[in-house]
């Protein structure tokens, strides 16, 4: 169970994702759930209405990429929380608590506590230094063409890998919950993603994310209230019944074996914490607020909502032990303790059915699928901005492209990413792509994050150091994952892995920092001196916001 849930939880804690067929491929296709499909179409029609409203207000590149910087801190915090409150969080965390008890809660705490520290370090400076993408910050005082190109390619790599995971997850989730075909679900997600991004831009993407977050949080809280009523609203009673029902008994209320390998645990944690701070669609969120004060408020609000949601989900997992775990109707063949219908990640859905009936199961199923729509829209927008703003407008056109040209390229890029996402999603249906999750966060933590944090905090960073360090981080992260068990043994069918750990961040991220430092301090060129001297001007702007892009009026 742990081997199957770990990739899912890795994705859940990072914002945003489904772990791919490795977590759900053994589950059979379920009967058609007309209630869930009906609620899903209500959500889709509502979000298409939001897209139409947003399209009428998306008139410039600033509107398209960052909603004109006019999103409030509270709204942006809720949108960031929406990125974190994914289908994987709901299903994965609850199923881990259902299977392992306290260990699942320990994982949730470990996943949560690190990221606010990193984002509090970065939020204010991101807003003051950047405009549309994180390449704006990385290239602020370095070579625009080289750094922007590298940063854009790093962003696109992360976006494409993460889109594959999301699209495969969407197909598997719909096959599981709605009874629809895999390819149909992938195409539906791809089409909706393109519509949201192409016509509504960041305004539509943000509001879709906010509404999804509200629905998911409200749905979880209502489910928790209905569930707690079964135990007289007593956590003690709930825990006692869980201990009496679970096959491991009292062991579920103490730490177990999930963190038995400290190297893997540390490496995974580093990837989650620092990888999240290197995800382009998360970083873009800090350019949607009007100033640094609202950026800080975004993190504060997001932290509160995410913490609340994690507590709700973990409590639901504990309640499911006695309610779902003792009911034969939720097990294949009616054998209690056997295989759950729909797979090992379905306890919270069965719990919704047990306490709220088919209607509430349909609602939770539709909301779980809607979370993927919101995340893929943000990913597609991040990818389109890297192509249109960084590569086309800044590198190819040297900053001379008109807003109309850049918007046109952005929309074509969104369409292209949608096609690529659908094709790859269908192609990877039968492939275990759990390793792509580790690779995605490993790349973000080893490529994007070191360059971003050093460009903001270290005066000695030079273009040569940033390029070489970033390339080393990218190549090492990919190499370590390919040589690990997830790829070398499972995918390539070799007898034993060359690299003994499945998560690369503990090894690839220090390499990126070291080579960035080494090739920066040994760079004695005139350009390097100018880049170092320019840090003082950057520091003043990062602290004061003087010269930062202002919000647009809508």
VOGU-3710 file (C-alpha; in Angstrom, 3 decimals, decimal comma):
1> xxxxxxxxxx> 0,000/0,000/0,000  2,780/2,449/0,873  4,533/1,888/-2,451  1,309/2,664/-4,226  0,324/5,679/-2,159  3,686/7,443/-1,867  3,711/8,845/-5,448  0,127/9,995/-4,977  0,933/11,774/-1,743  3,995/13,332/-3,339
11> xxxxxxxxxx> 1,736/14,884/-5,922  -0,912/15,828/-3,394  1,445/17,759/-1,174  2,893/19,709/-4,042  -0,170/21,398/-5,226  -1,657/20,072/-7,228  -1,893/16,687/-9,019  -2,825/13,093/-9,551  -0,109/10,479/-9,367  -1,064/8,703/-12,565
21> xxxxxxxxxx> -2,214/5,183/-13,305  0,259/3,680/-10,877  -2,241/4,561/-8,172  -5,450/3,581/-9,929  -4,751/1,282/-12,855  -5,897/-1,863/-11,017  -9,377/-0,472/-10,398  -12,238/-1,614/-12,602  -14,387/0,784/-14,586  -17,397/1,768/-12,476
31> xxxxxxxxxx> -21,073/1,991/-13,498  -22,237/5,264/-15,034  -22,864/7,825/-12,278  -25,525/10,108/-13,754  -25,644/12,297/-10,643  -21,909/13,005/-10,841  -22,085/13,681/-14,575  -25,011/16,071/-14,103  -23,180/18,019/-11,392  -20,037/18,060/-13,503
41> xxxxxxxxxx> -21,916/19,684/-16,395  -23,363/22,289/-14,017  -19,806/23,151/-12,973  -18,582/23,264/-16,567  -21,410/25,571/-17,672  -20,739/27,857/-14,729  -17,021/28,080/-15,460  -17,659/28,685/-19,153  -19,833/31,614/-18,076  -16,905/32,911/-16,015
51> xxxxxxxxxx> -14,636/32,507/-19,045  -17,029/34,549/-21,179  -17,086/37,265/-18,516  -13,290/37,190/-18,216  -12,762/37,272/-21,987  -14,539/40,637/-22,161  -12,076/42,006/-19,604  -8,906/40,455/-21,047  -7,607/43,207/-23,322  -3,847/43,287/-22,718
61> xxxxxxxxxx> -0,928/40,981/-21,990  -1,089/42,090/-18,358  -4,738/41,014/-18,181  -3,986/37,716/-19,901  -0,931/36,691/-17,841  -1,650/38,216/-14,426  -5,259/39,457/-14,418  -3,821/42,975/-14,607  -2,410/42,582/-11,087  -5,914/43,308/-9,831
71> xxxxxxxxxx> -6,581/40,179/-7,740  -6,781/40,870/-4,001  -4,571/39,089/-1,506  -7,512/37,135/-0,083  -8,698/36,030/-3,534  -5,181/35,092/-4,597  -4,605/33,169/-1,366  -7,746/31,179/-2,022  -6,564/30,494/-5,589  -3,155/29,316/-4,313
81> xxxxxxxxxx> -4,941/27,100/-1,791  -6,961/25,762/-4,704  -3,726/24,692/-6,381  -2,822/22,753/-3,234  -6,295/21,360/-2,498  -6,275/18,855/-5,343  -8,047/15,597/-6,057  -4,882/13,833/-4,936  -4,977/15,632/-1,593  -8,575/14,621/-1,013
91> xxxxxxxxxx> -8,179/11,015/-2,134  -4,512/10,381/-1,350  -4,179/11,793/2,165  -7,461/10,304/3,327  -6,539/6,891/1,929  -3,138/6,989/3,639  -4,770/7,720/7,020  -7,308/4,981/6,248  -4,480/2,527/5,604  -1,813/3,606/8,111
101> xxxxxxxxxx> -3,462/5,848/10,713  -1,149/8,386/12,369  1,529/7,938/9,701  -0,783/9,536/7,162  -1,251/12,552/9,431  2,527/12,826/9,917  2,919/12,950/6,144  0,291/15,693/5,907  2,055/17,792/8,552  5,426/17,270/6,887
111> xxxxxxxxxx> 4,060/18,294/3,505  2,396/21,404/4,880  4,888/23,052/7,226  7,720/23,672/4,783  6,197/25,591/1,932  4,945/28,735/3,735  8,503/29,381/4,961  9,833/29,287/1,419  7,027/31,357/-0,041  7,259/33,959/2,738
121> xxxxxxxxxx> 10,916/34,317/1,775  9,976/34,812/-1,865  6,483/36,302/-2,141  7,341/39,957/-1,587  10,426/39,919/-3,801  8,613/38,014/-6,529  5,924/40,694/-6,713  8,373/43,604/-6,627  10,820/42,233/-9,191  8,649/40,319/-11,645
131> xxxxxxxxxx> 5,927/41,177/-14,081  4,614/38,062/-15,825  6,938/35,071/-15,282  9,695/33,984/-12,893  12,178/34,464/-15,768  11,627/38,198/-15,222  13,306/37,844/-11,821  16,012/35,373/-12,840  17,098/37,607/-15,725  16,671/40,936/-13,918
141> xxxxxxxxxx> 20,415/41,714/-13,815  21,758/38,798/-15,902  21,937/38,181/-19,651  18,339/38,524/-20,840  18,546/36,244/-23,868  20,423/33,329/-22,279  18,722/33,310/-18,882  15,226/33,859/-20,271  15,701/31,042/-22,755  16,965/28,678/-20,077
151> xxxxxxxxxx> 14,270/29,690/-17,572  11,554/29,304/-20,198  12,797/25,851/-21,171  12,923/24,844/-17,510  9,353/26,064/-17,050  8,119/24,236/-20,149  9,808/21,017/-19,018  8,066/21,147/-15,649  4,738/22,145/-17,228  4,782/19,349/-19,824
161> xxxxxxxxxx> 5,669/16,619/-17,318  3,055/17,877/-14,893  0,422/18,123/-17,632  0,992/14,460/-18,498  0,424/13,490/-14,870  -2,716/15,620/-14,684  -4,197/14,349/-17,951  -3,564/10,693/-17,109  -5,051/11,310/-13,686  -8,134/12,924/-15,199
171> xxxxxxxxxx> -8,753/9,958/-17,465  -8,270/7,436/-14,670  -10,417/9,386/-12,204  -13,310/9,714/-14,635  -13,104/6,048/-15,597  -13,248/5,309/-11,887  -15,987/7,676/-10,771  -18,096/8,540/-13,818  -17,942/5,338/-15,834  -16,792/7,215/-18,973
181> xxxxxxxxxx> -14,043/6,079/-21,322  -10,463/7,177/-20,603  -9,851/8,880/-23,963  -13,140/10,775/-23,735  -12,239/12,180/-20,317  -8,779/13,266/-21,490  -10,189/15,037/-24,549  -12,866/16,795/-22,467  -10,229/18,088/-20,040  -7,986/19,209/-22,904
191> xxxxxxxxxx> -10,762/21,104/-24,683  -11,943/22,857/-21,516  -8,352/23,744/-20,590  -7,784/25,415/-23,968  -11,085/27,320/-23,733  -10,361/28,617/-20,210  -6,843/29,792/-21,037  -7,259/30,984/-24,634  -10,290/33,155/-24,004  -10,226/33,969/-20,305
201> xxxxxxxxxx> -6,513/34,023/-19,462  -5,496/34,484/-15,827  -8,771/36,161/-14,852  -10,788/33,075/-15,784  -8,166/30,657/-14,449  -8,066/32,435/-11,087  -11,821/32,496/-10,600  -12,227/28,886/-11,699  -9,585/27,989/-9,119  -11,308/30,049/-6,399
211> xxxxxxxxxx> -14,712/28,494/-7,043  -13,210/25,008/-7,141  -11,410/25,621/-3,842  -14,613/26,843/-2,187  -16,587/23,847/-3,450  -13,933/21,369/-2,351  -13,473/22,928/1,076  -17,214/23,322/1,667  -17,867/19,789/0,437  -15,200/18,387/2,736
221> xxxxxxxxxx> -16,460/20,302/5,777  -20,091/19,275/5,203  -18,968/15,672/4,781  -16,988/15,963/8,017  -20,030/17,294/9,901  -22,228/14,460/8,603  -19,510/11,965/9,485  -18,871/13,326/12,983  -22,580/13,036/13,723  -22,116/9,269/13,455
231> xxxxxxxxxx> -19,772/9,444/16,480  -21,675/11,984/18,559  -19,144/14,646/17,443  -16,489/12,963/19,594  -12,964/12,513/18,205  -12,225/10,119/21,070  -15,124/7,878/20,086  -14,055/8,025/16,449  -10,473/7,039/17,296  -11,601/4,207/19,606
241> xxxxxxxxxx> -13,819/2,714/16,897  -11,025/3,068/14,351  -8,616/1,161/16,609  -11,220/-1,542/17,203  -11,905/-1,897/13,465  -8,446/-1,597/11,882  -6,430/-4,779/11,389  -3,373/-3,125/12,990  -5,274/-2,126/16,135  -3,387/0,233/18,440
251> xxxxxxxxxx> -0,500/0,515/15,969  -2,451/3,027/13,904  -2,256/5,654/16,664  1,555/5,542/16,758  4,287/6,169/14,173  4,896/3,221/11,873  7,225/2,321/9,051  6,375/4,888/6,372  9,495/6,920/7,166  11,734/3,915/7,755
261> xxxxxxxxxx> 14,158/5,035/5,039  15,335/8,484/6,194  17,257/9,254/2,983  14,184/8,781/0,799  12,034/10,698/3,282  14,414/13,672/3,344  14,861/13,650/-0,424  11,112/13,563/-1,014  10,551/16,349/1,515  13,189/18,558/-0,108
271> xxxxxxxxxx> 11,580/17,996/-3,480  8,158/18,910/-2,142  9,248/22,031/-0,269  11,666/23,520/-2,775  9,972/22,053/-5,839  6,754/23,848/-4,937  8,701/27,128/-4,811  9,963/26,405/-8,331  6,656/25,546/-10,001  5,932/28,207/-12,657
281> xxxxxxxxxx> 2,140/28,151/-12,258  2,489/28,758/-8,499  5,038/31,547/-8,963  2,795/33,323/-11,486  0,175/33,759/-8,784  2,303/36,401/-7,040  2,191/38,650/-10,109  -1,627/38,799/-10,006  -1,795/40,957/-6,855  -1,309/44,758/-6,865
291> xxxxxxxxxx> 1,620/44,985/-4,426  3,933/43,142/-2,032  1,559/43,598/0,919  -1,134/41,660/-0,928  1,450/39,029/-1,924  2,241/38,401/1,744  -1,469/38,303/2,534  -1,881/35,690/-0,203  0,503/33,324/1,570  -1,146/33,931/4,945
301> xxxxxxxxxx> -4,626/33,218/3,579  -3,471/30,197/1,597  -1,739/28,741/4,670  -4,940/28,955/6,702  -7,169/27,340/4,094  -4,671/24,606/3,259  -4,113/23,760/6,932  -7,860/23,564/7,534  -8,371/21,348/4,507  -5,576/18,979/5,516
311> xxxxxxxxxx> -7,124/18,596/8,982  -10,526/17,885/7,440  -9,145/15,311/5,015  -7,107/13,474/7,661  -10,121/13,324/9,979  -12,230/11,897/7,150  -9,603/9,215/6,610  -9,759/8,269/10,297  -13,562/8,134/10,248  -13,547/5,969/7,135
321> xxxxxxxxxx> -11,647/3,239/9,001  -14,706/2,289/11,048  -17,514/3,380/8,700  -16,134/2,135/5,358  -13,732/-0,470/6,720  -16,490/-2,473/8,403  -19,124/-2,312/5,624  -19,097/-5,229/3,123  -20,824/-3,177/0,394  -17,604/-1,204/-0,207
331> xxxxxxxxxx> -15,369/-4,247/-0,763  -15,093/-6,435/-3,848  -17,039/-9,625/-3,291  -18,334/-8,260/0,012  -15,151/-9,407/1,762  -14,396/-6,943/4,588  -10,695/-6,161/4,739  -10,174/-7,162/1,119  -9,829/-4,903/-1,906  -11,921/-1,734/-1,917
341> xxxxxxxxxx> -14,264/-1,246/-4,845  -12,653/1,334/-7,100  -9,178/0,884/-5,645  -7,233/1,765/-2,513  -7,609/5,535/-2,952  -11,412/5,572/-2,676  -12,206/5,545/1,086  -13,383/9,180/1,201  -15,698/8,613/-1,780  -17,189/5,539/-0,149
351> xxxxxxxxxx> -17,540/7,578/3,037  -19,493/10,224/1,117  -21,784/7,491/-0,164  -22,175/5,965/3,302  -23,211/9,163/5,107  -24,633/11,281/2,270  -25,985/8,799/-0,237  -25,519/8,715/-4,016  -26,332/12,419/-4,365  -23,430/13,512/-2,179
361> xxxxxxxxxx> -21,148/10,947/-3,791  -22,000/12,536/-7,134  -21,208/16,002/-5,800  -17,834/14,955/-4,377  -16,975/13,074/-7,569  -17,736/16,101/-9,730  -15,723/18,418/-7,472  -12,786/15,993/-7,450  -12,707/16,047/-11,250  -13,166/19,824/-11,330
371> xxxxxxxxxx> -9,953/20,219/-9,341  -7,986/18,795/-12,247  -9,585/21,247/-14,689  -8,448/24,159/-12,545  -4,876/22,914/-12,181  -4,321/22,114/-15,861  -5,567/25,595/-16,777  -2,934/27,170/-14,558  -0,250/24,906/-16,011  -1,237/25,726/-19,587
381> xxxxxxxxxx> -1,176/29,456/-18,838  2,306/29,158/-17,312  3,519/27,289/-20,377  1,946/29,783/-22,777  3,535/32,708/-20,942  6,979/31,070/-21,153  6,601/30,631/-24,901  5,017/33,979/-25,764  6,515/36,364/-23,204  9,978/34,927/-22,575
391> xxxxxxxxxx> 10,934/33,179/-25,817  8,957/35,061/-28,473  8,571/38,614/-27,171  11,802/38,978/-25,177  14,306/36,701/-26,912  13,172/36,350/-30,531  11,764/39,871/-30,906  14,129/41,561/-28,450  11,277/43,169/-26,497  9,850/44,850/-29,634
401> xxxxxxxxxx> 6,748/42,674/-30,040  3,415/44,450/-29,748  0,842/43,355/-27,165  -1,429/42,118/-29,963  1,348/39,920/-31,356  2,219/38,533/-27,948  -1,420/37,796/-27,136  -1,818/36,003/-30,468  1,255/33,845/-29,818  0,010/33,127/-26,275
411> xxxxxxxxxx> -3,309/31,836/-27,546  -1,712/29,667/-30,216  0,698/28,357/-27,575  -2,259/27,494/-25,313  -3,878/25,577/-28,158  -0,623/23,777/-28,916  -0,134/22,822/-25,259  -3,696/21,530/-25,147  -3,103/19,276/-28,146  0,195/18,045/-26,717
421> xxxxxxxxxx> -1,419/17,367/-23,330  -4,240/15,320/-24,881  -1,924/13,309/-27,151  0,541/12,541/-24,352  -2,268/11,817/-21,897  -3,744/9,197/-24,227  -0,311/7,790/-25,110  0,618/7,310/-21,443  -2,680/5,637/-20,438  -1,164/2,189/-19,852
431> xxxxxxxxxx> 2,208/3,460/-18,655  3,066/3,832/-14,976  4,016/7,505/-14,910  4,428/7,877/-11,154  8,110/8,622/-11,726  7,077/11,741/-13,663  5,842/13,283/-10,404  9,234/12,852/-8,765  10,927/14,081/-11,926  8,682/17,153/-12,108
441> xxxxxxxxxx> 9,421/18,293/-8,571  13,034/17,197/-8,816  13,482/19,437/-11,866  11,652/22,334/-10,234  13,740/22,016/-7,050  17,040/21,494/-8,888  16,625/23,843/-11,855  14,164/26,654/-11,205  14,437/27,130/-7,458  18,249/27,488/-7,075
451> xxxxxxxxxx> 18,492/30,086/-9,842  15,460/31,968/-8,568  16,456/32,133/-4,901  20,111/32,975/-5,651  19,147/35,703/-8,108  17,098/37,357/-5,354  19,449/36,876/-2,400  23,034/36,393/-3,621  24,978/39,322/-5,010  27,664/37,101/-6,548
461> xxxxxxxxxx> 25,423/35,266/-9,018  26,522/35,594/-12,658  25,061/34,458/-15,963  27,733/31,785/-16,382  27,081/30,341/-12,928  23,303/30,399/-13,346  23,398/28,622/-16,713  25,884/25,921/-15,723  24,311/25,332/-12,314  20,820/25,156/-13,806
471> xxxxxxxxxx> 21,898/22,715/-16,512  23,671/20,517/-13,945  20,530/20,509/-11,791  18,312/19,615/-14,744  20,563/16,857/-16,107  21,301/15,333/-12,692  17,614/15,277/-11,665  16,622/13,519/-14,893  19,578/11,123/-14,687  18,916/10,119/-11,071
481> xxxxxxxxxx> 15,257/9,413/-11,808  16,065/7,398/-14,942  18,614/5,296/-13,008  16,236/4,729/-10,082  13,933/1,775/-9,555  10,909/3,692/-10,879  12,370/3,848/-14,390  15,432/1,580/-14,581  13,611/-1,464/-13,193  9,860/-0,846/-13,599
491> xxxxxxxxxx> 9,931/0,851/-17,016  13,161/-0,421/-18,606  12,946/-3,914/-17,033  16,502/-4,028/-15,721  17,145/-6,367/-12,767  18,345/-3,729/-10,269  18,496/0,080/-10,075  21,808/1,900/-10,485  20,648/4,788/-8,281  19,140/3,380/-5,056
501> xxxxxxxxxx> 16,637/6,187/-4,322  13,549/7,230/-6,274  13,564/10,924/-5,310  16,457/12,986/-6,727  16,197/16,326/-4,879  18,576/15,494/-2,006  21,326/14,863/-4,533  20,544/16,996/-7,585  19,628/20,223/-5,769  22,960/20,515/-3,864
511> xxxxxxxxxx> 24,775/19,879/-7,151  22,870/22,757/-8,761  23,729/25,120/-5,903  27,391/24,054/-5,839  28,043/24,475/-9,552  26,128/27,758/-9,634  28,359/29,039/-6,821  31,566/27,618/-8,316  31,156/29,038/-11,802  29,937/32,372/-10,447
521> xxxxxxxxxx> 32,858/33,016/-8,077  35,371/31,982/-10,747  33,819/34,284/-13,359  36,097/37,322/-13,537  34,732/38,781/-16,777  33,667/42,405/-17,164  30,071/41,296/-17,700  30,148/39,374/-14,394  31,381/42,492/-12,580  28,528/44,545/-14,036
531> xxxxxxxxxx> 26,010/41,883/-13,016  27,332/41,850/-9,455  27,287/45,666/-9,290  23,655/45,688/-10,475  22,549/43,728/-7,410  22,261/46,863/-5,260  19,657/48,362/-7,593  17,778/45,046/-7,632  17,890/44,852/-3,831  16,358/48,309/-3,435
541> xxxxxxxxxx> 13,503/47,453/-5,787  12,925/44,056/-4,163  12,548/45,739/-0,756  10,629/48,862/-1,714  8,719/47,926/-4,860  9,818/51,169/-6,568  9,464/50,572/-10,295  7,340/47,436/-9,916  4,506/46,887/-12,358  1,268/48,456/-11,124
551> xxxx> -2,195/46,921/-11,214  -4,550/47,612/-14,076  -8,041/48,991/-13,710  -10,887/46,769/-14,829
//
